Amino acid sequence: MINKKRNWINMNIPSVGIDVGEQYSVVTYISPNGDIIDHFEFEMNENGFTEFNKRIPYNVSIAFEASGLAYVVTKKLKSLGYSNITVAHPKNLAWITKSKHKNDHVDSIKLAKLNLVGMIPESHLLDDEERIFRDLLIQRVKLGQEIGSVKNAIISYLKREGVFNNLPETEDNFSKKRREEMKKIRFDNEKDLVLQSMFERLELYESQAKIFENKIKERARENENVKLLMTIRGVDYYLASLLMSYIQNINRFENEGKLASFFGIVPSNRDSSSITQRGRMSKEGASTARWALSIAVTTVMRYNEPISKYYHYEKERKKSGKKAYVLTMRKLLRMIYHMLKTGKDWKYEIESLTELKWMNLNE
């Protein structure tokens, strides 16, 4: 979304476009009239930024495209005293600047000119605390995936060796009772070493996950929006925290459609002449955010009859489970949008279950 006030200011001051590279970056510095004042390369090190600081005054508006270096460059520019900085959304920017002729020098000129006339689609950057929390959550996701992978490997190994069906039946494959029996299994050869190493790996990942969970709990207790999403049956503190780490401030989104687009669950469009083709889900935005939403939908459908009925209705209407699932994701996201906008609890909340979640959060 373009910040109109900021862009109005940009049209009255010089503009700088930076095409950021790993080793070298290209700068174009233009006047409010659009004339190029300076155009140069600088190294991505202290000497390079010192050179940039000598040649670029402070009363400019700076724009560059979001990349893995966005936080580093933003932090460095701010430390040098620059304050009017816009980080461009790369995919939205591509629609504006698409050209057959692409190189670093051309891109820096385009960025400077688009910034001057207020056409930079801005990308949202997290502050340090938000980034730390996001990193905690994503690392916990990765540990969860590792844990699931090792558990599957253990089950497959025991099945292959013909001993899995001898284990006591429990709802959880790795309940305390089952684990104890698994660890008692002996083959009296090197197979014992293989199984032992699998369990050691599993327990290592689980102990690491517990550390991350405790840190996430600490932060979740201070977030009212996380507590609000926890009123949804099937959404715990972790899933609510993960969703909110991507949504951040709901007022960033004009409507639920903008939020759905951010999550990448809107149809992609292909325009040709007077024909518009609506394709599959765009899948723009962070895949982890979409994964978190899909987990929420799966668990909510399990416990919530109206949402489950909606899914089955759309499945029958669309003759497709995948399309129905995406539509259900949209529906849940609409409800989340309304909750965060109004501060109202989940309309199907069961207060006693919410209280149990809060007790778990405060353990």
Protein Blocks (a to p, Z undefined) as FASTA:
>chain_A
ZZfklmmmmmmcccddddddfkbccdddddfkopafbdcddddbfklmmmmmmmpcfkbc
ddddddfklmmmmmmmmmnopabdcdddfklmmmmmgcfbdcfklmmmmmmmmmmnopac
cdddddfklmmmmmmmmmmmmmmmmmmmmmmmmmmmmmmnopmmmpccdfblkbfklmmm
mmmpcghiaklmmmmmmmmmmmmmmmmmmmmmmmmmmmmmmmmklmmmmmpghiafklmm
mmmmmnmpmklpmblklmmmmnopaccdddehjbccddddekgajfklmmmmmmmmmmmm
mmmmklmmmmmmmmmmnopaklmmmmmmmmmmmmmmmmmmnopacfkbcfklmmmmmmmm
mZZ
